[in-house]
Amino acid sequence: MDNSRIDDAIKSIPLAELPEGFVPRTMERIAIQRKSIRFRVQFIDIALPAFFSIFLLVLLGVIRWGYDQIDPRWFQYVHLELAHYLKSTSSWTRVQAEGIILLALAFFLFGPLMVIWVMSRPSQIRVAK
């Protein structure tokens, strides 16, 4: 598209006058909005970081405890069990199992991100009339 033709077409449209009192009413609404917006700490602002901090500490503690308790050859045992399971099941069962695992990973990875995104959206501001 030719931008100069569009600019010329827009400039050729006559501008209408603003309604009477438009600017003062608009400025009043802006002033009311600025006064009514203030930050308040809510329960969720404290609960989510506390939950994730405690969860991380517990997870690190369990990993540390498990590191001392587990047999060093645990991965070989898991590999053998998984190989036996895959040989004894049909391919459809494997697809279902992989699908469930992927859904669980998506839920646990993207679930918190969705919660953070929804919580970060600004709430609707009501303007006094």
N, C-alpha and C positions, 0 to 999 in steps of 0.2 A: 504494500500500500504506500501511497505517496502521503507522507505526513503533512506536507505543506498544504495539500488540498483539504485535508481534514481540518487543519488549523484554520484555514480560510473559511470553511463552511461553519465552523463553530463560532468564529468571530462575527460572521454575518447575522447570526441569530440575535435579535434584540433582547436585552436584559430587562426583566420586569422589576419594578420597584419592590423593596421589602415591605411587608405589612407593617402598619404603624405599631410601634412598641416592641418590635421583634428583638432588637439588640438588647434593650434593658431586661426583657423577660429571659432571654438566653443567658445573660450574665448573672441574673439572679439564680437560675437553676445551677449554673456552674459553681457559684459561691456556696449554695446549699450542699451540693455534692462534696465539695472540698471539706466542709465542716463535718459532714456525717461520716466520712471515711476515717477510721482509726484502727490501728492494729490491736488485736486482743489475743492473748495466748489462750488457746482452747485446750481441752483435754487431749485431743488427737495430736496436738503439737508436742506434747510431752510423752504420750503413750507410745507412739510409733518409734521414736528414737530409743526409748527405754526398752521396749520389746526387742528391737533388733540388736541392741547392745547386750542385753541379757542372753538372747539367743546365740549371738556370736561367742560370748564367753563360755556358755554351756557347750557349744559345739567344739570349741578349742579344747575344753577340759575333757570331753569324751574322746576326742582324737588323741590327746596326750595319754589318757588312761588306756585306750585301746592299743596304742602303739606299744605299751609295755606288756599288755596281756596277750596279744595275738601271736600266733605262730608265724615265723618268718616266711614259711612256704604257703601262706594263705592264698596267694594269687594263683599258684599252681593248682590248689584244690578247687578254687572257683572255676578255673579254666577247664579242668576235667569234668566237673559237674555240668558246666554249660555245654561242653561238647557232647556229653551223654544225653542231655536234655534235647539238644538240637537233632541228634541222630534218632531219638525215639519219638519225635513229634512230626506232624505234617508241616508242609510249608505254610499253609494257611494259619496254623496256630502260631508260627513264628512271626508272621506278618501282624497278627493281632497283638502279640506280646510287644513287638517293636512299636506298634502304634500306641499302645497304652503307655509305654515308657516315654515316647515323644510327647504325648499329651501331658503327662505328669511333669516333664521338664518344662514344657511351654507354660503350664500353669504356675509352677514355682518360680520361673524366671521372669515371665511377663506379667504375672499377677501383681506383684509389688510395683512394677513400673506403671501399670494401669491405675493402681490406687494413688500413686504419687501424682500422675497426670490429672486425674479427676480432682484431687484435693488442691492442686495448684491453680485450677481454673478460677477466675474471679467470680464471686457471687454477684447476683443481680442487684444493682443499686436502685433503690426506690427514691424517686424525686418527689419532694413535697409540691403540691399544686397550689 
